[in-house]
């Protein structure tokens, strides 16, 4: 991890240096009309505070390598990542337009040189300052769009919980379960919510307002550590469902993204996390099944450990989970990674409904009417929402929490309400 951090640090510093030097050229062009030296110098000082602050904070994190086992460090690192994205994505757009003018001028200069070389002397015109300013101003205006979107995603978007309602019809659903309401939540990543207890409390209340018969949590309770849950047990344990709460593990729950002191420390972290599920009132399914009974009728509920495509681990064992299960007319599977559905579920099992998470919808995308897009689709074709193959369904929850970038843009956190209906 140490060597990787050094490489990332060098790349980011080089990126900041190049982008800020060129952006500053555009800023100086835009401020050239200002008469006040104090105003211009104030703008310049404010401009350079941002990169100095980013690099200084990165240097601070460098002193913490290897990272201490402290959830606050990772939370703060995510905030730095958000701060970086907030300023440098707009700057890239800004310099693109400023660069366009320079490319045009260099092209004209090159043509003029070839003209002189050919014996046709011509006067090399000075840069069109008005055009240069226009393109730079246009870049500044367009850069304000992602800046505003990212800022909203960080301050409001990550807490703007959305209820998604789905009614799914099945001919083999027992009559007793007609209208049975399943609420799915996924990818809580509770360590990212440090300092935002009220927002999580409101989300828990929102879940309870749906009056769920069953709450199913499809993995990634934490970012890395079981102690991320310190102080959160009373809040999250308030989730209520008539017929129980069930959960599985996600890829982050195993602690695979942290350099542990030894194998025993990592194993103890997982043991503590499993206990936390119990403390929260969840029945953690580890390649296991449960029968859900209602009015002398039953449906099957299966839960597997994380199963993902490489480089993600494949701890999940669907055959083990289904071993010994009764032949029931209807079955639900909880599997964190939606890739599992294509690999081992459809046309190979009698699983009627699979619930997954993992993708977060990349915490960025567009969902307006029938338009549904996120960059994560190029990694996970089934990345969010409902999918169907023959008579088998997959629902991919877009996630309750967030990780890495502390925000959500066009991809709000999701609470899924699925009502099972008998045809």
JOZI-V593186 format. One line per field, one symbol per residue. phi: phi as a letter, one per 30 degrees, with the letter a starting at -180 (. if undefined). psi: psi as a letter, one per 30 degrees, with the letter a starting at -180 (. if undefined). burial: I if it has 16 or more other ideal C-beta (glycine too) atoms within 10 Angstrom, else O. Layout:
phi=???
psi=???
burial=???
This chain:
phi=.dddddddddddddddddddddddedddddcdddddddddddddddeddddddddddddddddcddeddbedddeddddddddddeccdddddedddddeddddddddddddddddddjcdbddddedddddddddddddddddddedddddddcbedcddccccbcccbdcdeedcdjdccccbahdhdddceibddddedddddddddhddbcbccjidbdbcddedeiceddddddbbdcjbbbbccddddidcbdddaddddddddddddddedddiccdcchbbbcccahicbbcbcbcddbbdedddbddbddddddidddcdbbcccbecddddddbcdibbcddbccbbidihihalbbbiddbaaedddcbeccajcbbbhcccbbcddjdcaaiddabbibddbcccccdbcd
psi=eeeeeeeeeeeeeeeeeeeeeeeeeeeeeegffkfjeeeeeeeeeeefeeeeeeeeeeeeeefgkkklijfeeeeeeeeeeeeeeeefeeeeeefeeeeeeeeeeeeeeeeeeeeeefgjklkjklkjeeeeeeeeeeeeeeffeeeeeeeeeeeeefgikkkkkkkkkkfgkkefgjgkjkkklliehfffgkfheeeeeeeeeeeeffhkekkkkhlieleekefffkffeeefffkkkeglklllklefffgfgkjleleeeeeeeeeeeeeeeeffgkjkjihllkkkkjhglklkjkkllkjlkkgklifkjeeeefkfkljlfkkkkjkekffeeeefekgflgkekkklbefggggkakjjbfkjkkffffejeifkaklkjcgkkkkjkgkealkckilkjgilkkjkjjkkkk.
burial=OOOOIOOOIOOOOOOIOOIIOOIIOIIOIIOOOOOOOOOIOOOOOOOOOIIOOIOOIIOOOOOOOOIOIOIOOIIIIIIIOIIIIIIIOIIOIIIOIIIIIIOOIOOOOOOIOOOOOOOOOOOOOOOOOOOIIOIIOOIIOOIOOIIOIIIIIIOOIIIOIOOIOOOIOIOOIIOOIOOIIIIIIIIIIIIIIIOOOOOIOOIIOOIOOIOIIIIIIIIIIIIIIIIIIOOIOOIIOOIOIOOIIIIIIIIIIIIOOIOIOOOOOIOOIOOOIIOIIOOIIIOIIIIIIIOIOOOOOIIIIIIIIIIIOOOIOIIIOIOOIIOOIOOIIIIIIIIIIIIIIOIIIIOOIIIIIIIIIIIIIIIIIOIOOOOOOIOIIOOIOIIIIOIOOOOIIIIIIIIIIIIIIIIIIIIIIIIIIIOIOIO
